[in-house]
Amino acid sequence: MANNKKSAKAVKLSPNIVEIFSSKHYLPRDLLSKLSSANLQKLNKIASEESPDISRGDRIKALRVLAQKGGKEGCKMIGSVIGNKKENSLVRAAAATIISLCPPEDAEKRLIDNLSISDELVLSKVDKSLGAIGGKKAFDAIREIPALKTDFLKKR
């Protein structure tokens, strides 16, 4: 988010969300525990929609909170960001990494659903996250990825 209070007021962010966006490197557990369902709904909207009032970094922070606190619905939304071809590749790649913070069974399904992505950066992150989850279903899905066309993915 732009570093001014006008932007926070323009998109009507709660103090908890403003604090999340102000955090530099990690999300304090006590802050995560304070989030209401209304806060999670707002973060879901921020994460899923590009807006000139919200920075890419803040959208990625919203994705991270949803992975940690959003349950199945948060994981489903993150999976839709990964698969959205209209979305910025860096946000999609971040979502593919962040989804591994979701419960493994939910993340695995969303990642497998996105194995046919043509964006190599995003696909490499999907592949790494599936590998990190490590279930048999995940490894079977990785082995079935279509022939890789570039050195970028062949080296994985």
Secondary structure, DSSP 8 states (H G I E B T S, - for coil): --SSHHHHHHTT--HHHHHHHH-SS---HHHHHH--HHHHHHHHHHHHS--TTS-HHHHHHHHHHHHHHSHHHHHHHHHHHHH-TTS-HHHHHHHHHHGGGS-HHHHHHHHHHTTT---HHHHHHHHHHHHHH--HHHHHHHHT-----SHHHHT-
